[in-house]
Amino acid sequence: MLPIALDLAHLRLALVGAGTAALRRLERLDAAGARALVVFAPQPASALRAQGGRRLVARMPTNDELAHAQVVFVAGLAAGDAMAIAQSARAAGAIVHVEDTPEISDVQLPAVLHRGDLAIAVSTAGRSPGLAAEVRRALGRIIGPEWAARLERTAAVRRRWRDAGLDPAIVAQRTAAWVAARGWLASDTLLESNWVPGTAANDRAEAVAVNAEPHP
Protein backbone atom coordinates (compact mmCIF):
# COMPACT_ATOMS: atom_id res chain seq x y z
CA MET A 1 0.00 0.00 0.00
CA LEU A 2 1.19 3.51 -0.86
CA PRO A 3 -0.30 6.20 1.41
CA ILE A 4 -1.24 9.18 -0.75
CA ALA A 5 -3.37 12.29 -0.27
CA LEU A 6 -5.70 13.18 -3.14
CA ASP A 7 -6.99 16.70 -3.74
CA LEU A 8 -10.58 15.84 -4.60
CA ALA A 9 -11.21 19.36 -5.87
CA HIS A 10 -9.16 18.46 -8.96
CA LEU A 11 -10.73 15.09 -9.74
CA ARG A 12 -13.91 13.85 -11.41
CA LEU A 13 -15.70 11.60 -8.94
CA ALA A 14 -18.68 9.27 -8.89
CA LEU A 15 -20.43 7.80 -5.87
CA VAL A 16 -22.70 4.80 -6.45
CA GLY A 17 -24.63 3.59 -3.47
CA ALA A 18 -27.61 3.28 -1.21
CA GLY A 19 -28.69 3.81 2.36
CA THR A 20 -26.75 5.25 5.26
CA ALA A 21 -23.44 3.94 3.89
CA ALA A 22 -23.80 6.08 0.77
CA LEU A 23 -24.85 9.09 2.87
CA ARG A 24 -21.79 8.74 5.12
CA ARG A 25 -19.49 8.44 2.12
CA LEU A 26 -21.08 11.50 0.48
CA GLU A 27 -20.67 13.55 3.65
CA ARG A 28 -17.03 12.56 3.85
CA LEU A 29 -16.39 13.41 0.20
CA ASP A 30 -18.05 16.78 0.65
CA ALA A 31 -15.96 17.48 3.75
CA ALA A 32 -12.83 16.58 1.77
CA GLY A 33 -13.57 19.23 -0.86
CA ALA A 34 -15.10 17.19 -3.69
CA ARG A 35 -16.39 19.46 -6.46
CA ALA A 36 -16.96 17.46 -9.65
CA LEU A 37 -19.04 14.72 -8.04
CA VAL A 38 -22.06 12.81 -9.38
CA VAL A 39 -24.09 10.63 -7.00
CA PHE A 40 -25.94 7.61 -8.40
CA ALA A 41 -28.55 6.04 -6.13
CA PRO A 42 -31.40 3.88 -7.48
CA GLN A 43 -33.72 4.46 -4.50
CA PRO A 44 -32.33 7.40 -2.52
CA ALA A 45 -33.75 8.15 0.92
CA SER A 46 -34.69 11.71 1.77
CA ALA A 47 -31.43 12.39 3.63
CA LEU A 48 -29.35 11.26 0.66
CA ARG A 49 -31.49 13.35 -1.70
CA ALA A 50 -31.00 16.39 0.49
CA GLN A 51 -27.22 15.94 0.74
CA GLY A 52 -26.82 15.10 -2.94
CA GLY A 53 -29.00 17.93 -4.25
CA ARG A 54 -28.65 18.49 -7.98
CA ARG A 55 -25.70 16.08 -8.09
CA LEU A 56 -27.97 13.11 -7.41
CA VAL A 57 -29.11 10.81 -10.22
CA ALA A 58 -31.79 8.37 -9.05
CA ARG A 59 -30.56 5.34 -10.97
CA MET A 60 -27.47 3.22 -11.56
CA PRO A 61 -24.77 4.73 -13.81
CA THR A 62 -24.15 3.77 -17.40
CA ASN A 63 -20.75 2.55 -18.52
CA ASP A 64 -20.18 5.89 -20.25
CA GLU A 65 -20.90 7.75 -17.01
CA LEU A 66 -18.46 5.53 -15.12
CA ALA A 67 -15.85 6.12 -17.82
CA HIS A 68 -16.10 9.87 -17.20
CA ALA A 69 -15.06 9.48 -13.55
CA GLN A 70 -11.45 9.28 -12.42
CA VAL A 71 -12.34 7.82 -9.02
CA VAL A 72 -15.46 5.77 -8.28
CA PHE A 73 -16.74 5.12 -4.76
CA VAL A 74 -19.24 2.35 -4.03
CA ALA A 75 -21.12 2.14 -0.73
CA GLY A 76 -24.18 0.29 0.48
CA LEU A 77 -24.85 -1.83 -2.61
CA ALA A 78 -25.50 -5.56 -2.69
CA ALA A 79 -22.37 -7.60 -3.35
CA GLY A 80 -23.27 -8.46 -6.94
CA ASP A 81 -24.10 -4.88 -7.85
CA ALA A 82 -20.93 -3.60 -6.19
CA MET A 83 -18.82 -6.11 -8.11
CA ALA A 84 -20.42 -5.13 -11.43
CA ILE A 85 -19.85 -1.41 -10.83
CA ALA A 86 -16.26 -2.02 -9.73
CA GLN A 87 -15.46 -4.10 -12.81
CA SER A 88 -17.02 -1.60 -15.22
CA ALA A 89 -15.32 1.39 -13.60
CA ARG A 90 -11.94 -0.30 -13.50
CA ALA A 91 -12.24 -1.39 -17.14
CA ALA A 92 -12.82 2.27 -18.01
CA GLY A 93 -9.62 3.27 -16.22
CA ALA A 94 -11.08 4.61 -12.96
CA ILE A 95 -9.68 4.03 -9.48
CA VAL A 96 -12.27 2.10 -7.46
CA HIS A 97 -13.11 1.98 -3.76
CA VAL A 98 -15.82 -0.40 -2.55
CA GLU A 99 -16.67 0.10 1.10
CA ASP A 100 -15.71 -2.81 3.37
CA THR A 101 -14.56 -4.89 0.40
CA PRO A 102 -10.79 -4.51 0.04
CA GLU A 103 -10.46 -7.49 -2.29
CA ILE A 104 -12.20 -5.62 -5.13
CA SER A 105 -10.91 -2.14 -4.25
CA ASP A 106 -7.88 -0.35 -5.69
CA VAL A 107 -7.51 1.92 -2.67
CA GLN A 108 -8.38 1.88 1.02
CA LEU A 109 -9.70 4.92 2.85
CA PRO A 110 -7.94 5.48 6.18
CA ALA A 111 -9.38 6.85 9.39
CA VAL A 112 -8.24 10.48 9.43
CA LEU A 113 -7.63 12.88 12.29
CA HIS A 114 -7.88 16.51 11.16
CA ARG A 115 -6.34 19.45 12.96
CA GLY A 116 -6.80 22.23 10.44
CA ASP A 117 -4.70 21.28 7.43
CA LEU A 118 -2.77 18.75 9.52
CA ALA A 119 -4.14 15.32 8.62
CA ILE A 120 -3.01 12.12 10.30
CA ALA A 121 -4.22 8.98 8.52
CA VAL A 122 -4.47 5.52 10.10
CA SER A 123 -4.86 2.54 7.79
CA THR A 124 -5.06 -1.21 8.30
CA ALA A 125 -5.18 -1.92 4.53
CA GLY A 126 -8.88 -2.63 4.96
CA ARG A 127 -8.32 -5.44 7.46
CA SER A 128 -9.85 -3.70 10.48
CA PRO A 129 -11.42 -0.28 9.93
CA GLY A 130 -12.67 -0.38 13.53
CA LEU A 131 -9.13 -0.63 14.86
CA ALA A 132 -8.05 2.27 12.66
CA ALA A 133 -10.92 4.34 14.08
CA GLU A 134 -9.89 3.51 17.66
CA VAL A 135 -6.28 4.50 16.99
CA ARG A 136 -7.51 7.76 15.45
CA ARG A 137 -9.59 8.46 18.56
CA ALA A 138 -6.60 7.79 20.79
CA LEU A 139 -4.43 10.12 18.73
CA GLY A 140 -7.15 12.75 18.93
CA ARG A 141 -6.84 12.83 22.71
CA ILE A 142 -3.10 13.43 22.38
CA ILE A 143 -2.86 15.70 19.35
CA GLY A 144 -5.32 18.43 20.23
CA PRO A 145 -6.83 21.40 18.37
CA GLU A 146 -3.76 23.51 19.16
CA TRP A 147 -1.90 21.68 16.39
CA ALA A 148 -3.87 23.57 13.74
CA ALA A 149 -2.30 26.84 14.89
CA ARG A 150 1.11 25.17 15.24
CA LEU A 151 0.94 24.12 11.61
CA GLU A 152 0.09 27.65 10.52
CA ARG A 153 3.06 29.07 12.44
CA THR A 154 5.44 26.46 11.07
CA ALA A 155 4.16 26.91 7.52
CA ALA A 156 4.70 30.68 7.71
CA VAL A 157 8.30 30.18 8.82
CA ARG A 158 8.83 27.60 6.08
CA ARG A 159 7.62 30.06 3.45
CA ARG A 160 10.21 32.60 4.61
CA TRP A 161 12.98 29.99 4.43
CA ARG A 162 11.93 28.89 0.94
CA ASP A 163 11.61 32.51 -0.23
CA ALA A 164 15.16 33.04 1.02
CA GLY A 165 16.33 30.31 -1.37
CA LEU A 166 17.10 27.56 1.13
CA ASP A 167 17.03 24.06 -0.34
CA PRO A 168 14.57 21.43 0.95
CA ALA A 169 17.16 19.55 3.02
CA ILE A 170 18.10 22.69 4.96
CA VAL A 171 14.43 23.58 5.39
CA ALA A 172 13.78 20.10 6.83
CA GLN A 173 16.65 20.52 9.31
CA ARG A 174 15.43 23.94 10.36
CA THR A 175 11.88 22.65 10.75
CA ALA A 176 13.09 19.89 13.07
CA ALA A 177 15.02 22.45 15.14
CA TRP A 178 12.01 24.80 15.19
CA VAL A 179 9.71 22.07 16.51
CA ALA A 180 12.28 20.85 19.05
CA ALA A 181 12.83 24.37 20.40
CA ARG A 182 9.14 24.66 21.19
CA GLY A 183 8.93 21.29 22.93
CA TRP A 184 5.84 20.21 21.02
CA LEU A 185 7.08 16.62 20.73
CA ALA A 186 9.21 16.44 23.88
CA SER A 187 9.13 13.28 25.97
CA ASP A 188 7.48 15.08 28.90
CA THR A 189 4.52 16.28 26.82
CA LEU A 190 1.13 14.64 26.57
CA LEU A 191 2.15 13.22 23.20
CA GLU A 192 4.61 10.72 24.66
CA SER A 193 4.07 10.68 28.41
CA ASN A 194 0.50 9.36 28.07
CA TRP A 195 1.20 7.18 25.06
CA VAL A 196 4.44 5.23 25.31
CA PRO A 197 4.55 4.13 28.98
CA GLY A 198 1.29 2.20 28.78
CA THR A 199 2.20 0.24 25.70
CA ALA A 200 4.27 -2.56 27.25
CA ALA A 201 1.85 -2.96 30.14
CA ASN A 202 -1.12 -3.14 27.79
CA ASP A 203 0.64 -5.72 25.62
CA ARG A 204 1.44 -7.86 28.69
CA ALA A 205 -2.17 -7.66 29.85
CA GLU A 206 -3.39 -8.69 26.42
CA ALA A 207 -0.98 -11.63 26.33
CA VAL A 208 -2.26 -12.80 29.72
CA ALA A 209 -5.85 -12.55 28.51
CA VAL A 210 -5.11 -14.47 25.31
CA ASN A 211 -3.24 -17.21 27.17
CA ALA A 212 -6.09 -17.54 29.64
CA GLU A 213 -8.62 -18.30 26.91
CA PRO A 214 -9.64 -21.98 26.75
CA HIS A 215 -8.34 -23.90 23.80
CA PRO A 216 -10.94 -25.24 21.36
C-alpha positions as CSV (number, residue, x, y, z in Angstrom):
1,M,0.0,0.0,0.0
2,L,1.2,3.5,-0.9
3,P,-0.3,6.2,1.4
4,I,-1.2,9.2,-0.7
5,A,-3.4,12.3,-0.3
6,L,-5.7,13.2,-3.1
7,D,-7.0,16.7,-3.7
8,L,-10.6,15.8,-4.6
9,A,-11.2,19.4,-5.9
10,H,-9.2,18.5,-9.0
11,L,-10.7,15.1,-9.7
12,R,-13.9,13.8,-11.4
13,L,-15.7,11.6,-8.9
14,A,-18.7,9.3,-8.9
15,L,-20.4,7.8,-5.9
16,V,-22.7,4.8,-6.4
17,G,-24.6,3.6,-3.5
18,A,-27.6,3.3,-1.2
19,G,-28.7,3.8,2.4
20,T,-26.7,5.2,5.3
21,A,-23.4,3.9,3.9
22,A,-23.8,6.1,0.8
23,L,-24.8,9.1,2.9
24,R,-21.8,8.7,5.1
25,R,-19.5,8.4,2.1
26,L,-21.1,11.5,0.5
27,E,-20.7,13.5,3.6
28,R,-17.0,12.6,3.9
29,L,-16.4,13.4,0.2
30,D,-18.0,16.8,0.6
31,A,-16.0,17.5,3.8
32,A,-12.8,16.6,1.8
33,G,-13.6,19.2,-0.9
34,A,-15.1,17.2,-3.7
35,R,-16.4,19.5,-6.5
36,A,-17.0,17.5,-9.7
37,L,-19.0,14.7,-8.0
38,V,-22.1,12.8,-9.4
39,V,-24.1,10.6,-7.0
40,F,-25.9,7.6,-8.4
41,A,-28.6,6.0,-6.1
42,P,-31.4,3.9,-7.5
43,Q,-33.7,4.5,-4.5
44,P,-32.3,7.4,-2.5
45,A,-33.7,8.1,0.9
46,S,-34.7,11.7,1.8
47,A,-31.4,12.4,3.6
48,L,-29.3,11.3,0.7
49,R,-31.5,13.3,-1.7
50,A,-31.0,16.4,0.5
51,Q,-27.2,15.9,0.7
52,G,-26.8,15.1,-2.9
53,G,-29.0,17.9,-4.2
54,R,-28.6,18.5,-8.0
55,R,-25.7,16.1,-8.1
56,L,-28.0,13.1,-7.4
57,V,-29.1,10.8,-10.2
58,A,-31.8,8.4,-9.1
59,R,-30.6,5.3,-11.0
60,M,-27.5,3.2,-11.6
61,P,-24.8,4.7,-13.8
62,T,-24.2,3.8,-17.4
63,N,-20.8,2.6,-18.5
64,D,-20.2,5.9,-20.3
65,E,-20.9,7.8,-17.0
66,L,-18.5,5.5,-15.1
67,A,-15.9,6.1,-17.8
68,H,-16.1,9.9,-17.2
69,A,-15.1,9.5,-13.5
70,Q,-11.5,9.3,-12.4
71,V,-12.3,7.8,-9.0
72,V,-15.5,5.8,-8.3
73,F,-16.7,5.1,-4.8
74,V,-19.2,2.3,-4.0
75,A,-21.1,2.1,-0.7
76,G,-24.2,0.3,0.5
77,L,-24.8,-1.8,-2.6
78,A,-25.5,-5.6,-2.7
79,A,-22.4,-7.6,-3.3
80,G,-23.3,-8.5,-6.9
81,D,-24.1,-4.9,-7.9
82,A,-20.9,-3.6,-6.2
83,M,-18.8,-6.1,-8.1
84,A,-20.4,-5.1,-11.4
85,I,-19.8,-1.4,-10.8
86,A,-16.3,-2.0,-9.7
87,Q,-15.5,-4.1,-12.8
88,S,-17.0,-1.6,-15.2
89,A,-15.3,1.4,-13.6
90,R,-11.9,-0.3,-13.5
91,A,-12.2,-1.4,-17.1
92,A,-12.8,2.3,-18.0
93,G,-9.6,3.3,-16.2
94,A,-11.1,4.6,-13.0
95,I,-9.7,4.0,-9.5
96,V,-12.3,2.1,-7.5
97,H,-13.1,2.0,-3.8
98,V,-15.8,-0.4,-2.5
99,E,-16.7,0.1,1.1
100,D,-15.7,-2.8,3.4
101,T,-14.6,-4.9,0.4
102,P,-10.8,-4.5,0.0
103,E,-10.5,-7.5,-2.3
104,I,-12.2,-5.6,-5.1
105,S,-10.9,-2.1,-4.2
106,D,-7.9,-0.4,-5.7
107,V,-7.5,1.9,-2.7
108,Q,-8.4,1.9,1.0
109,L,-9.7,4.9,2.9
110,P,-7.9,5.5,6.2
111,A,-9.4,6.8,9.4
112,V,-8.2,10.5,9.4
113,L,-7.6,12.9,12.3
114,H,-7.9,16.5,11.2
115,R,-6.3,19.4,13.0
116,G,-6.8,22.2,10.4
117,D,-4.7,21.3,7.4
118,L,-2.8,18.8,9.5
119,A,-4.1,15.3,8.6
120,I,-3.0,12.1,10.3
121,A,-4.2,9.0,8.5
122,V,-4.5,5.5,10.1
123,S,-4.9,2.5,7.8
124,T,-5.1,-1.2,8.3
125,A,-5.2,-1.9,4.5
126,G,-8.9,-2.6,5.0
127,R,-8.3,-5.4,7.5
128,S,-9.8,-3.7,10.5
129,P,-11.4,-0.3,9.9
130,G,-12.7,-0.4,13.5
131,L,-9.1,-0.6,14.9
132,A,-8.1,2.3,12.7
133,A,-10.9,4.3,14.1
134,E,-9.9,3.5,17.7
135,V,-6.3,4.5,17.0
136,R,-7.5,7.8,15.5
137,R,-9.6,8.5,18.6
138,A,-6.6,7.8,20.8
139,L,-4.4,10.1,18.7
140,G,-7.2,12.8,18.9
141,R,-6.8,12.8,22.7
142,I,-3.1,13.4,22.4
143,I,-2.9,15.7,19.4
144,G,-5.3,18.4,20.2
145,P,-6.8,21.4,18.4
146,E,-3.8,23.5,19.2
147,W,-1.9,21.7,16.4
148,A,-3.9,23.6,13.7
149,A,-2.3,26.8,14.9
150,R,1.1,25.2,15.2
151,L,0.9,24.1,11.6
152,E,0.1,27.7,10.5
153,R,3.1,29.1,12.4
154,T,5.4,26.5,11.1
155,A,4.2,26.9,7.5
156,A,4.7,30.7,7.7
157,V,8.3,30.2,8.8
158,R,8.8,27.6,6.1
159,R,7.6,30.1,3.4
160,R,10.2,32.6,4.6
161,W,13.0,30.0,4.4
162,R,11.9,28.9,0.9
163,D,11.6,32.5,-0.2
164,A,15.2,33.0,1.0
165,G,16.3,30.3,-1.4
166,L,17.1,27.6,1.1
167,D,17.0,24.1,-0.3
168,P,14.6,21.4,1.0
169,A,17.2,19.5,3.0
170,I,18.1,22.7,5.0
171,V,14.4,23.6,5.4
172,A,13.8,20.1,6.8
173,Q,16.7,20.5,9.3
174,R,15.4,23.9,10.4
175,T,11.9,22.7,10.7
176,A,13.1,19.9,13.1
177,A,15.0,22.4,15.1
178,W,12.0,24.8,15.2
179,V,9.7,22.1,16.5
180,A,12.3,20.8,19.0
181,A,12.8,24.4,20.4
182,R,9.1,24.7,21.2
183,G,8.9,21.3,22.9
184,W,5.8,20.2,21.0
185,L,7.1,16.6,20.7
186,A,9.2,16.4,23.9
187,S,9.1,13.3,26.0
188,D,7.5,15.1,28.9
189,T,4.5,16.3,26.8
190,L,1.1,14.6,26.6
191,L,2.1,13.2,23.2
192,E,4.6,10.7,24.7
193,S,4.1,10.7,28.4
194,N,0.5,9.4,28.1
195,W,1.2,7.2,25.1
196,V,4.4,5.2,25.3
197,P,4.6,4.1,29.0
198,G,1.3,2.2,28.8
199,T,2.2,0.2,25.7
200,A,4.3,-2.6,27.3
201,A,1.8,-3.0,30.1
202,N,-1.1,-3.1,27.8
203,D,0.6,-5.7,25.6
204,R,1.4,-7.9,28.7
205,A,-2.2,-7.7,29.9
206,E,-3.4,-8.7,26.4
207,A,-1.0,-11.6,26.3
208,V,-2.3,-12.8,29.7
209,A,-5.8,-12.5,28.5
210,V,-5.1,-14.5,25.3
211,N,-3.2,-17.2,27.2
212,A,-6.1,-17.5,29.6
213,E,-8.6,-18.3,26.9
214,P,-9.6,-22.0,26.7
215,H,-8.3,-23.9,23.8
216,P,-10.9,-25.2,21.4
